[in-house]
Amino acid sequence: LRILKKVKGSAMGKLPPPPTALIATLVIASTIAIIGLCYSSRYNDISNKRGKQARRKSKKSKNSYRLQAQQLPSHLVRAMEKDRNRSKKYKDLAMKSPMYDNVRMYDAAGELLCTISKKKGQWYVNKGLASWIDNGDDDVTSIRLHFEPKARTSRTDNKEYVTTDKLNQCVVCGSEELHIRHYVVPFVYRSLLPKEYKSHMSHDIVIVCAKCHVECSRETHLRMNELESRYACQPQFLVDQRLLQVHKFASALLKWRKKLPLDRIAEYEDVIRRYLIEEIDEDDSLLTNLASAGELTSAQVQKALESTAETHRVPNPKYVPGSELVINGLGGDENKIAEFVRDWRRHFVAVMAPRNLPAGWSINYSVKCGPD
């Protein structure tokens, strides 16, 4: 079209274009248009073909899963379904940025003290406590302090861990994607320890991939249950079994009345009817015809459901979380706390057999910040 407009414009000039030039221009324009249509059609064909292949592959995968599910016991099918649903959430649970930046921190004399994150390094610089060291690279990864630190790492094994660069990979399998922070000492216990056992102590926070995290969490919870079972744990809620039964029966009638057997419906209604007669005020209009053996109305069943929603289960005032019982059981004794932390390190090594732990990571590494 642009070519035709130019031709038309030139025709308005001094001399009209010769017929041969006009014909050639039209042929070229038509050829370009046909080639464009061919490419567009070819692109659409390729897109549709790839879409069909993807749908066919997805359908084949679903069919193979269904066929496999038909040949397995029900508990294995449920486990497979859980794994499939869990794998869809891996990207949401994984860290969005690397855990280790490996920014080296030097003292004023040039001695390497430790490696820190870029965020922490920038904090020192913003406070005027340090400055970036320009090594000629585009990415500056070292800072030098402007003051003498109060404490230094004296132990050889501690110094190796804090000064060595750490890889952003799963410490168990070496995977370099979908990383999650894993607390060797479970966070519910670690958060209750004294400050010196958790502040500036990254030794017991390691990187694991999503799949290894699932397995490790399973083993961690098993050991937590074992530890907490040694104490007389009170239940978190006090449950009234009668009210719980009424609540369940009312919910079942409202949702599944059409699918329930008649004898089951009669049993549920009898329990709900007796509850309503005993608990509801005599002036309530829902008591009408309640004593008869007729079918309960939806409003009466809904009334039973709502009135037992918050009363069938109430918080136990004597409840103490199992994590608090475990930490309180240590009595604040430093030796017991140290052994408690090292036991969790042994458990992690024994259960997961990690092959890629950072250099200097050890079961006997210091359990608290400061001189050990």
N, C-alpha and C positions, 0 to 999 in steps of 0.2 A: 504493500500500500504506500509506503514511503517513497518507493521508486516511482510509482504511478503519479504521486503528487508532484514529485520533481519534474517528471515528464510533462505533466499538465502545466506546471509553472513555467517550464521552459517554452511551452507552446504559446504562452502569453507574451514572450519576448519578441525580439526582432524577427527571428526566423523559426518557423515550426519545424519540429524534428522530422526527419525522413521516415517514411512508412516502415522501412526495414529495421530501423532502430527501435521504433515503437513495438514492432512484432517481437524483436529480440528481448526487449525489456519485459514484455508480457510473458514470454516463455520462461525467462529466468525467474520471475516472481512466482509463476505457477509451480515451477520445479522446487523452489525453496519451500513453498507451502506444503507440497506433497511430501517432501523429505521430513518436514517438521511433524506432519501427521503420522508418518510411518514410525518415527522415533517415539512419539507419544504413545502410539498403539503398542509398540514393542515394550516400552517401559511398563505400561499397564498390564501387558501379558505376563511379564516377568514378576511383577508385584503380586498378581493374582496367583501365579504358580507357586511362589514362595509362601503365600498365605495358605494355600491349599496343603502344601507340604507340612507346614507347621501345625495346621489343624489335624492332618492325618497322623502326624507323629504324636501329638497330644492325645488323640483318641486311642492310638495304639498303646501308648503308655498307660492310659486309664484302663483299657481292656486287659492288659497284662497284669496290672495291679489287682483288678477284680478277680481274674482267673487265679492269681496267686492267693488272694484272700479266701477264695472258696476252698482251697486245699489246705489251709492252715487252721489251727485251733483258734477259738474266738479271742483268747487273751493275747495271742501273738498278733492278730489282726488289729486289736485295739492299740497295741504298742506301735505297730507300723503307722497307724493313723496319727498317733501322737507325734511320732517323729516327723511325719510329713507336715503337720500343722506347725510344729516347732521350727522346722527349717525355713518356713516362710517368714519368721520373725527374726532370723539371724541378723539381717542387715540393720534392723531397727535397734537391736540390742548391742551391736558391735560399736566400738569406739570410732568416732568420726575423725580423729587425728592420732598420729603416733604417740605412744606413751613416753618414749625416751627421745629427747632432743640431743643429749650428750654434749651440752655446752660445758666446756671446761672452766673451772674457777681457780684462779691462781691468787696467791697472796702477793703482798707488795714486793717481796724478794724474788718472785717468779716460781715458787714451789707450787706444784699442783695439789690442790686440796680435795676436790671432788668434782663430779659432773652433776649438772643441774638442768632444769628445763629452761627453755627460752623465756617463758613467762617470768620465772624467778630471776633470771639474769637481767631482764628488762626492769624488774622491780628494784634491784640493786642500783642499776644505772639511773633510774628516775629519782631515787632517793639521794643520789650523789655519793653513794658508797663504793661505786666501782665504775669502770669504764670499759668499753669494748676494745678488744685487741685486734687490730687490723693486720691480718696475715697476708694481705694481697689478694685474698679470695673475695668473690662476690658475697658469699655467705659467711658472715662473722660468727664464729662458734666458740669464742673464748672471752672471758672477762678477767680483769685484774682488780683486786680489792684495794681500797685506799686506806684501810685500817688493819690492825693486827687482830685476828680472831681470838676470842677468849679461850676456846678449846680446839684442840686438834685431835684427829684420829691417831692413836698411838699403836693399837694392835695391828699386826701385819695383815691378818686375814680381813679385818675390817677395812683397812686402807685399800687393799686390792679390790674389794667390792665397790667402794665409793668412787674410786679413781678410774676404773676400767669402763670403756664404752660398752653399752648394752644394746643388743640387737632387738629390733621390733619383730619378734617372731614368737610363736607358741613354744613355751618351754618344754612341752610334752612331745609334740609331733613335728615342730618346726614350721608349721603353716604360717604364711606371711599375709593372711587376709582374715577378716571377720574376727578381730581380736576383742577380748573382754578382760577387764581387770579381775583377777581372782585373789581373794584374801585367804592366805594359807591358814591363819587364825580367823575363823568366821567373824564377820563384821559385828554380829550381835554380841560376841564375847569381847572383841577388840575394843569396841566403843565404850565398854564398861571398865576397862583397865585404867590404871592411873596414867596421867598425861605423858610421863616419861617413857611409857611403853608403846606409845603410838605416834607422838609428835616427832617429825623428822625421821621416821622409821619406815622406809619403803622396802626394806629387805623382804618382808613377808607379804608384799603385793607383787604378784607376777602376772605375766601375760599368758593367756591360754586362748585357743581358738574356740569357736562356739560349740563344736562337737565335743571337744575335750572338757569344756566347762560343764556341759550337761552330765557327763559321766562323773566328773570330780564333785559336783554339787550333790549328786545322788549318794556318793560315799560319805561326803561330809555330813549330810543330814542323818545318815544311819549312825554315825559316831556321836553326833549331837544327841540323838534320842537315847543312845546308850548311856551317855554321861548324865543326862537329866533324869533318867529312870532311877538313878541312885538316890534321888531326893523325893520326899513326899510332896509331889506337886499337886496343888489344888486345881480343879477344873476351872477354866476361864469363865464358863457360864453355868448357871444352875438351871436345869431343865425340868419343867413340870411335865411328866410323861402323859398325863391325862389331857392337858391343854395341847400338847404337841400332837396327840392322836386326833383331837378335834380339828386342829389346824390342817393336818394332812388330809383328813377325810373331806373337809370342806373344799380344799383346793382340788382334790381329785374329782369331786362332783361337778365343780364349775368348769373344769377343763375336759373331762373325759366321760361325762354322764352317758353319752350316746354309745360309747364303746364298752361300758362296764356291764357285767352280768346283772340280772335283776336282783338276785339274792345279795350280791355285793352292795348294790345301791341301797337295798333295804337295811343292811347292816350299818352302812355309813350314816344313813338318815336317822336311824334309831339313836346312835351315839350323839349326833349333833342335836337332835330333838331334846334329849335329856339334859344336855349342856345348856341349851337356850332356856328351858323351863326353870333351871336352877339359878342361872346367872343374870338373865335379862330382867329389867324392871317390869312389874306387873302392868304398868300403864303403857308400856311400849306396844304400838299397833302390830308389831310383828308376832306377838303372842297369839293373835287370832287364829283359831283352828289348829293351834300347835299341839294340843293334847290328842287330837284325832290321829288316826293312822294314815291320813292322806299324804300325798307327796309334798315335800317341802318346796317352797317357792325359791326362786333364785335370790330374792332379797333376803330371805331368812338364812340361806347358806352363806351369802356374802357377809351378813352380819356376824355369823360365827367365825368366818375367816378373819375379818377385820378386828374383832374383839380379842382374838388370841394371837394376833401377829406379833405384838410386843410383850405379851405376858407369858408365853410358853417358854421363853428363854430370857433370863435376866443376868446381868453381870454379877460375878461372884466377888464380893468385897474382900475376901481373903485370898484372892488369886495373886500369885507372884510369878512372873515369867520364869521359865526354866533357866534362861541365860543368867538372870540375876542370882538364882539359887547356886548355879555353878560358880560364878565369880565370887559371890559372898562366901562360898565354901572354902575359897583360898585364904580367906582371912587377912588379905593384904600382906601376907608373908612373901618377901622377895624371892626366896628360894622356891616356894611353891609356884609362884607366878612364872618364874624362869623355866621351871620344869614343865609347866602347863603349855607354854609357848613352844618349847622344843618337842613336846609330844605331838603337837599338831604338825610341826615340820616333819617329824618322822612319819606320821600318818600320810602326809602328802607324797613324800618320796616313795613310801612302800606301796601306796595304792596306784599312783600315776606313773611311777618310774620315769621321771622327766629326764630327757637327754640333752636339753639345751638351756640349762640354768646359767645365769650370768656368772662370769668368773668371780670367785670369792664367795659365792652363795654357799652357806654351810648350815648344817643343823646346829652347830655349836656357836654360830655367829651371835654377837651381843644381842640381848633381848630388849635393851632400852637405850635411849639416847644419852650421850655423855660418857664420862669415864666409866670403864667396866672393870 
